[in-house]
Amino acid sequence: MIRLEVLAEAALDLERAAIWCDSQRSNLGDEFTSAARSLFKRIEENPLQFPVVYQDARRALMNRFPFAIYFRLAEDLGLVVAVMDLRRKASRWKGRI
């Protein structure tokens, strides 16, 4: 098990995504945030279950939403570097590594 830290840019990604979801349907932003938190817990419990997709960054896919959480491991710490919409040019997060 690791401790997960969400970097500032990733927290902003998460907030913007929740706002967009709310603009689509009332309370959808809360559902998105809840799904993201559940995935954060899965990452904390077993980070190695998620594949390395670029250098040492791993990707965890959300089930219900077309988003991915990108994170890196540093000993017993996980750093969330981005929460990206997969329908957009998702490679933007690579500049954060």
N, C-alpha and C positions, 0 to 999 in steps of 0.2 A: 504494500500500500504506500502511496506517495501523498504528499501535500500538493495541492494544485493552486497555482497563483495565476490570476487573470491579469495580463498586462493592460495598461491604460487604453491602447488602441483597440484591443480585443473587447474590452468592456464597452467602448464606444460603438464597435460593430454590433454587439449584442443589443445595446439600447436602440440603435437605429433600426435594427431588424424588428424589434418588438413594436416600435412606433409604426413601421410600415405594415406589420401584421394587423395592428389595431385599425389602421386606415382601411383595411380590406373587410374586416368584420369585428364587431365589438367583442372584447375580451380575448381575441385571438393572440394579442401580444402577450397576455398572461400565460396562455397555453404554450406559446413559443418559449417563453422564459422558463416555465416549468420543465419543458422537454429538454432545454439546454442544461438546466441544473441536474436533471437525471443523468444526462450523458456525462456531465462533469464528475458525478459520483462513480460512474462506470470507469472513467479514465483513472480516477484516484485508486480504485480497487484493483485494476489490472491494466496498466497502461500499455503493456507489451502486446495486448490482443489487437491493437490498432496498427496498421501497416505504416512503414516509413514510405513517404511519397516524394520527399525532396531533401537531399542532404540528410540531416538527422531529424527532420520534422515528420511527425506522424499525423494522420488524419482520422478523425472519428466522424462518421456520418450520422446525421439525425434521421430517425425513422420517418416521422410524419411530415417534416419540413425539408425543403431542398437546400439544406445548409450543411456545412461541415465545420468542425472545430479542429483547428490546426494547433499542435502543441509540440514542445520539445521537452526532453528529459535531461535533468542535471542531477545525478545521484538520486536522492529521495525527494526531489522537487520536480513538479511538472509546470511548465510555463506555457499558458495559452497565449499564442501570438496573434490569432485571428479567428473570427467567426464569419464565414463567407457564404454568400448566396451562390450556389452552384450554377444557377442560370445565367450568371454574369461572368465576366472574365475573372475567374477565381484565382488566377495566377498572381494577382496583385499582392497577395500576402507574402510571396517569396522575398520581396524586398525587406521584410521584417525579420528575416532570419539572420 
